[in-house]
Amino acid sequence: MILCGGKGTRIRDVRSDVPKPMVDIAGTPILHHLMSFYARQGCSDFVLCLGYKGDVIREFFGNHGSRSDGIQVTLGFDERLDRPTTETAWNVSLVETGLETMTGGRIRRAKSCIGDARFMLTYGDGLSDIDLHALLAHHVRVGKTLTVSGVRPPSRFGELSADGDLVTGFNEKPQASSGLISGGFFVAENGIFDYLGDSDETMFEREPIERMVSDRQVSVFRHDGFWQCMDTYRDWEFLNELASKGDAPWVR
């Protein structure tokens, strides 16, 4: 399940005519980069939770049912799809979850597409080289309702190494040395829906997760590799630079 419905106000200086997941990285929407990353690791059944400018996402997949890269896309609308029949097939369920709906409400509205299954969950604006098989294995081993990926974000400021008065090294985007944040790559059991309530105004990251934490039902999978969200123009520039140099860590 990929949350694609937010308005992405901080990225509108890049593009304001498309939803944030459809902003291009090296000529391809970040959403497609993300879905390709999942599919390469064997996860090719997708539920996209649409909201702001969801018609742009619908049109993209409607026009790319059979792509030049060999991917076959089977579309569904607010319904569960059968599993792909070939290794290059994607099943994509497009679920309209409302323009103003918060993240918890979007997840709840897409429940019918998930059924009783365990599922992975993420946002449509972040990329990583996280090992999804290791993430899933950790989730199964620990046995909690929700597993969240814990990452160390890149620092906002360049880091200097010095020997006396001489600079010996400079790293423009070092990782923060302490403290984890949510990297947004989750694994969830069906029991997550018991925490979401019945309101579209529920923010998944607040009361539902806080209640699961209180119930000791959230585990963390530590990821020390690449992770980058696309919140600002500078983030977009950085991801494009990596992709244009052929140095995109999310392409495994």
C-alpha positions as a Markdown table, in Angstrom:
| # | Residue | x | y | z |
|---|---|---|---|---|
| 1 | Met | 0.0 | 0.0 | 0.0 |
| 2 | Ile | 1.4 | 3.4 | -1.0 |
| 3 | Leu | 0.0 | 6.6 | 0.3 |
| 4 | Cys | -0.3 | 9.0 | -2.7 |
| 5 | Gly | -3.0 | 11.5 | -1.6 |
| 6 | Gly | -1.1 | 14.3 | 0.1 |
| 7 | Lys | -0.9 | 17.8 | -1.4 |
| 8 | Gly | 2.9 | 18.1 | -1.2 |
| 9 | Thr | 2.9 | 21.9 | -0.6 |
| 10 | Arg | 6.6 | 22.1 | 0.1 |
| 11 | Ile | 7.6 | 20.6 | -3.3 |
| 12 | Arg | 5.4 | 22.8 | -5.5 |
| 13 | Asp | 8.3 | 25.0 | -6.5 |
| 14 | Val | 9.4 | 21.9 | -8.6 |
| 15 | Arg | 6.0 | 21.2 | -10.1 |
| 16 | Ser | 2.5 | 22.3 | -9.0 |
| 17 | Asp | 0.5 | 20.6 | -11.8 |
| 18 | Val | 0.9 | 17.0 | -10.5 |
| 19 | Pro | 0.7 | 15.3 | -7.1 |
| 20 | Lys | 4.0 | 14.8 | -5.3 |
| 21 | Pro | 4.4 | 11.1 | -6.2 |
| 22 | Met | 4.3 | 12.1 | -9.9 |
| 23 | Val | 7.2 | 14.5 | -9.7 |
| 24 | Asp | 9.9 | 13.2 | -12.0 |
| 25 | Ile | 13.3 | 11.9 | -10.9 |
| 26 | Ala | 15.4 | 11.7 | -14.1 |
| 27 | Gly | 12.3 | 11.8 | -16.3 |
| 28 | Thr | 10.3 | 9.1 | -14.4 |
| 29 | Pro | 7.8 | 9.8 | -11.5 |
| 30 | Ile | 9.3 | 9.1 | -8.1 |
| 31 | Leu | 6.2 | 6.8 | -7.6 |
| 32 | His | 7.4 | 4.6 | -10.5 |
| 33 | His | 10.9 | 4.5 | -9.1 |
| 34 | Leu | 9.5 | 3.3 | -5.8 |
| 35 | Met | 7.2 | 0.7 | -7.3 |
| 36 | Ser | 10.0 | -0.6 | -9.4 |
| 37 | Phe | 12.1 | -0.9 | -6.2 |
| 38 | Tyr | 9.4 | -3.0 | -4.6 |
| 39 | Ala | 8.8 | -5.1 | -7.7 |
| 40 | Arg | 12.5 | -6.0 | -8.1 |
| 41 | Gln | 12.3 | -7.5 | -4.6 |
| 42 | Gly | 9.2 | -9.5 | -5.4 |
| 43 | Cys | 6.4 | -7.2 | -4.2 |
| 44 | Ser | 4.3 | -6.4 | -7.3 |
| 45 | Asp | 0.7 | -6.2 | -6.0 |
| 46 | Phe | 0.1 | -2.5 | -5.3 |
| 47 | Val | -2.7 | -0.5 | -3.7 |
| 48 | Leu | -2.3 | 3.2 | -4.4 |
| 49 | Cys | -4.3 | 5.5 | -2.0 |
| 50 | Leu | -5.3 | 8.5 | -4.2 |
| 51 | Gly | -6.4 | 12.0 | -3.2 |
| 52 | Tyr | -5.0 | 15.3 | -4.4 |
| 53 | Lys | -4.8 | 15.2 | -8.2 |
| 54 | Gly | -5.4 | 11.5 | -8.2 |
| 55 | Asp | -6.6 | 11.7 | -11.8 |
| 56 | Val | -2.9 | 12.3 | -12.9 |
| 57 | Ile | -1.9 | 9.0 | -11.4 |
| 58 | Arg | -4.9 | 7.2 | -12.9 |
| 59 | Glu | -4.0 | 8.7 | -16.3 |
| 60 | Phe | -0.4 | 7.7 | -16.0 |
| 61 | Phe | -1.2 | 4.0 | -15.4 |
| 62 | Gly | -4.0 | 4.0 | -17.9 |
| 63 | Asn | -1.5 | 5.2 | -20.6 |
| 64 | His | 1.2 | 2.8 | -19.5 |
| 65 | Gly | -0.6 | -0.6 | -19.3 |
| 66 | Ser | 2.2 | -2.1 | -21.4 |
| 67 | Arg | 5.5 | -0.2 | -21.1 |
| 68 | Ser | 8.6 | -0.3 | -23.2 |
| 69 | Asp | 10.5 | -1.8 | -20.3 |
| 70 | Gly | 8.3 | -4.9 | -20.4 |
| 71 | Ile | 6.2 | -4.3 | -17.4 |
| 72 | Gln | 2.6 | -5.3 | -17.7 |
| 73 | Val | 0.2 | -3.3 | -15.6 |
| 74 | Thr | -3.2 | -4.7 | -14.7 |
| 75 | Leu | -5.5 | -1.9 | -13.2 |
| 76 | Gly | -8.3 | -2.2 | -10.8 |
| 77 | Phe | -10.5 | 0.5 | -9.2 |
| 78 | Asp | -11.4 | 0.1 | -5.6 |
| 79 | Glu | -11.2 | -3.6 | -5.8 |
| 80 | Arg | -8.8 | -6.5 | -5.0 |
| 81 | Leu | -6.9 | -8.0 | -7.9 |
| 82 | Asp | -5.6 | -11.5 | -8.6 |
| 83 | Arg | -1.9 | -12.0 | -8.3 |
| 84 | Pro | 0.3 | -11.3 | -11.3 |
| 85 | Thr | 0.7 | -14.1 | -13.8 |
| 86 | Thr | 4.2 | -13.3 | -14.9 |
| 87 | Glu | 7.4 | -11.9 | -13.2 |
| 88 | Thr | 7.0 | -8.6 | -15.0 |
| 89 | Ala | 3.3 | -8.1 | -14.2 |
| 90 | Trp | 2.2 | -5.5 | -11.7 |
| 91 | Asn | -1.3 | -5.5 | -10.2 |
| 92 | Val | -2.2 | -1.9 | -9.3 |
| 93 | Ser | -5.4 | -1.1 | -7.4 |
| 94 | Leu | -6.3 | 2.6 | -7.6 |
| 95 | Val | -8.4 | 3.6 | -4.5 |
| 96 | Glu | -9.9 | 7.1 | -4.2 |
| 97 | Thr | -9.5 | 7.9 | -0.5 |
| 98 | Gly | -10.6 | 11.6 | -0.5 |
| 99 | Leu | -9.0 | 15.0 | -1.0 |
| 100 | Glu | -8.7 | 16.0 | 2.7 |
| 101 | Thr | -8.4 | 12.6 | 4.3 |
| 102 | Met | -5.5 | 12.1 | 6.7 |
| 103 | Thr | -3.1 | 9.1 | 6.4 |
| 104 | Gly | -4.9 | 6.9 | 8.9 |
| 105 | Gly | -8.2 | 7.5 | 7.1 |
| 106 | Arg | -6.6 | 6.6 | 3.7 |
| 107 | Ile | -5.3 | 3.3 | 5.0 |
| 108 | Arg | -8.7 | 2.5 | 6.5 |
| 109 | Arg | -10.5 | 3.3 | 3.3 |
| 110 | Ala | -8.2 | 0.9 | 1.4 |
| 111 | Lys | -8.8 | -2.1 | 3.7 |
| 112 | Ser | -11.1 | -3.9 | 1.2 |
| 113 | Cys | -8.2 | -4.2 | -1.2 |
| 114 | Ile | -6.0 | -5.8 | 1.5 |
| 115 | Gly | -8.4 | -8.3 | 3.0 |
| 116 | Asp | -6.9 | -10.2 | 5.8 |
| 117 | Ala | -3.4 | -10.2 | 4.4 |
| 118 | Arg | -0.2 | -8.9 | 6.0 |
| 119 | Phe | 1.0 | -6.0 | 3.9 |
| 120 | Met | 3.8 | -3.5 | 3.4 |
| 121 | Leu | 3.1 | 0.2 | 3.6 |
| 122 | Thr | 5.0 | 3.3 | 2.6 |
| 123 | Tyr | 4.7 | 6.9 | 1.4 |
| 124 | Gly | 4.9 | 7.9 | -2.3 |
| 125 | Asp | 7.8 | 10.4 | -1.8 |
| 126 | Gly | 10.7 | 8.5 | -0.4 |
| 127 | Leu | 13.4 | 6.2 | -1.8 |
| 128 | Ser | 15.8 | 3.8 | -0.1 |
| 129 | Asp | 18.0 | 0.7 | -0.7 |
| 130 | Ile | 16.4 | -1.1 | 2.3 |
| 131 | Asp | 16.4 | -4.9 | 2.1 |
| 132 | Leu | 12.6 | -5.7 | 2.0 |
| 133 | His | 13.2 | -9.4 | 2.6 |
| 134 | Ala | 15.2 | -8.6 | 5.8 |
| 135 | Leu | 12.6 | -6.1 | 6.8 |
| 136 | Leu | 9.8 | -8.8 | 6.4 |
| 137 | Ala | 11.9 | -11.5 | 8.2 |
| 138 | His | 12.4 | -9.2 | 11.1 |
| 139 | His | 8.7 | -8.4 | 11.3 |
| 140 | Val | 7.8 | -12.1 | 11.3 |
| 141 | Arg | 10.4 | -13.0 | 13.9 |
| 142 | Val | 9.5 | -10.2 | 16.3 |
| 143 | Gly | 5.7 | -10.8 | 15.8 |
| 144 | Lys | 4.2 | -7.4 | 16.4 |
| 145 | Thr | 1.3 | -5.6 | 14.7 |
| 146 | Leu | 3.6 | -3.1 | 13.0 |
| 147 | Thr | 7.3 | -2.8 | 12.1 |
| 148 | Val | 8.7 | 0.6 | 11.2 |
| 149 | Ser | 12.1 | 1.1 | 9.5 |
| 150 | Gly | 14.4 | 3.3 | 11.6 |
| 151 | Val | 16.8 | 5.4 | 9.7 |
| 152 | Arg | 19.3 | 8.2 | 10.4 |
| 153 | Pro | 18.5 | 11.1 | 8.1 |
| 154 | Pro | 21.1 | 13.1 | 6.2 |
| 155 | Ser | 22.3 | 16.1 | 8.1 |
| 156 | Arg | 21.2 | 19.5 | 6.9 |
| 157 | Phe | 24.7 | 20.8 | 7.2 |
| 158 | Gly | 28.0 | 19.8 | 5.7 |
| 159 | Glu | 30.4 | 18.0 | 8.0 |
| 160 | Leu | 34.1 | 19.1 | 8.3 |
| 161 | Ser | 37.0 | 16.9 | 9.4 |
| 162 | Ala | 40.0 | 19.0 | 10.5 |
| 163 | Asp | 43.6 | 18.5 | 11.7 |
| 164 | Gly | 44.5 | 21.7 | 13.5 |
| 165 | Asp | 43.9 | 24.6 | 11.1 |
| 166 | Leu | 43.7 | 22.3 | 8.1 |
| 167 | Val | 40.5 | 20.8 | 6.7 |
| 168 | Thr | 41.2 | 17.2 | 5.9 |
| 169 | Gly | 37.7 | 16.2 | 4.7 |
| 170 | Phe | 34.3 | 17.5 | 3.8 |
| 171 | Asn | 31.0 | 15.6 | 3.5 |
| 172 | Glu | 28.1 | 17.6 | 2.1 |
| 173 | Lys | 25.4 | 15.2 | 3.3 |
| 174 | Pro | 26.6 | 13.1 | 6.2 |
| 175 | Gln | 24.1 | 11.0 | 8.2 |
| 176 | Ala | 23.1 | 12.2 | 11.6 |
| 177 | Ser | 25.2 | 10.4 | 14.1 |
| 178 | Ser | 22.5 | 9.8 | 16.7 |
| 179 | Gly | 18.8 | 9.4 | 16.8 |
| 180 | Leu | 16.5 | 7.4 | 14.5 |
| 181 | Ile | 13.5 | 8.6 | 12.6 |
| 182 | Ser | 10.8 | 6.6 | 10.7 |
| 183 | Gly | 12.0 | 5.8 | 7.2 |
| 184 | Gly | 8.4 | 5.2 | 6.2 |
| 185 | Phe | 8.9 | 1.6 | 5.1 |
| 186 | Phe | 6.5 | -0.4 | 7.2 |
| 187 | Val | 5.2 | -4.0 | 7.5 |
| 188 | Ala | 1.7 | -4.3 | 9.0 |
| 189 | Glu | -0.6 | -7.1 | 10.2 |
| 190 | Asn | -4.3 | -6.9 | 9.6 |
| 191 | Gly | -4.7 | -6.0 | 13.2 |
| 192 | Ile | -3.5 | -2.5 | 12.4 |
| 193 | Phe | -7.1 | -1.6 | 11.3 |
| 194 | Asp | -8.3 | -2.1 | 14.8 |
| 195 | Tyr | -6.2 | 1.1 | 15.8 |
| 196 | Leu | -7.4 | 3.3 | 12.9 |
| 197 | Gly | -10.9 | 4.2 | 14.1 |
| 198 | Asp | -13.6 | 5.4 | 11.7 |
| 199 | Ser | -12.6 | 9.0 | 11.0 |
| 200 | Asp | -11.0 | 10.4 | 7.9 |
| 201 | Glu | -9.2 | 12.9 | 10.2 |
| 202 | Thr | -7.1 | 10.2 | 11.9 |
| 203 | Met | -3.3 | 10.7 | 11.3 |
| 204 | Phe | -1.7 | 7.3 | 11.2 |
| 205 | Glu | 1.5 | 8.7 | 12.7 |
| 206 | Arg | -0.1 | 10.0 | 15.8 |
| 207 | Glu | -2.8 | 8.3 | 17.9 |
| 208 | Pro | -2.8 | 4.9 | 16.0 |
| 209 | Ile | 0.9 | 4.4 | 16.3 |
| 210 | Glu | 1.0 | 5.9 | 19.8 |
| 211 | Arg | -1.6 | 3.4 | 20.9 |
| 212 | Met | 0.3 | 0.5 | 19.3 |
| 213 | Val | 3.5 | 1.7 | 21.0 |
| 214 | Ser | 1.6 | 1.8 | 24.3 |
| 215 | Asp | 0.4 | -1.8 | 23.6 |
| 216 | Arg | 4.0 | -2.8 | 22.8 |
| 217 | Gln | 3.0 | -3.7 | 19.3 |
| 218 | Val | 5.5 | -1.8 | 17.3 |
| 219 | Ser | 9.0 | -3.0 | 16.4 |
| 220 | Val | 11.8 | -1.2 | 14.6 |
| 221 | Phe | 14.0 | -2.5 | 11.8 |
| 222 | Arg | 17.2 | -0.5 | 11.8 |
| 223 | His | 18.4 | 0.5 | 8.3 |
| 224 | Asp | 21.9 | 2.1 | 8.1 |
| 225 | Gly | 22.0 | 2.3 | 4.3 |
| 226 | Phe | 20.6 | 4.9 | 1.9 |
| 227 | Trp | 17.3 | 6.7 | 2.6 |
| 228 | Gln | 16.0 | 10.0 | 1.2 |
| 229 | Cys | 12.6 | 11.6 | 1.3 |
| 230 | Met | 11.6 | 14.2 | -1.3 |
| 231 | Asp | 10.2 | 17.1 | 0.7 |
| 232 | Thr | 11.9 | 20.1 | -0.8 |
| 233 | Tyr | 13.5 | 21.4 | -4.0 |
| 234 | Arg | 16.9 | 20.5 | -2.6 |
| 235 | Asp | 15.9 | 16.9 | -1.9 |
| 236 | Trp | 14.6 | 16.7 | -5.5 |
| 237 | Glu | 17.8 | 18.1 | -6.8 |
| 238 | Phe | 19.9 | 15.6 | -4.8 |
| 239 | Leu | 17.9 | 12.6 | -6.0 |
| 240 | Asn | 18.1 | 13.8 | -9.6 |
| 241 | Glu | 21.8 | 14.2 | -9.3 |
| 242 | Leu | 22.2 | 10.7 | -8.1 |
| 243 | Ala | 20.0 | 9.3 | -10.9 |
| 244 | Ser | 21.7 | 11.3 | -13.6 |
| 245 | Lys | 25.1 | 10.0 | -12.5 |
| 246 | Gly | 23.9 | 6.4 | -12.6 |
| 247 | Asp | 24.5 | 6.3 | -8.9 |
| 248 | Ala | 21.0 | 5.7 | -7.6 |
| 249 | Pro | 21.2 | 3.4 | -4.6 |
| 250 | Trp | 17.5 | 2.4 | -4.9 |
| 251 | Val | 18.2 | 0.7 | -8.2 |
| 252 | Arg | 19.4 | -2.7 | -6.9 |
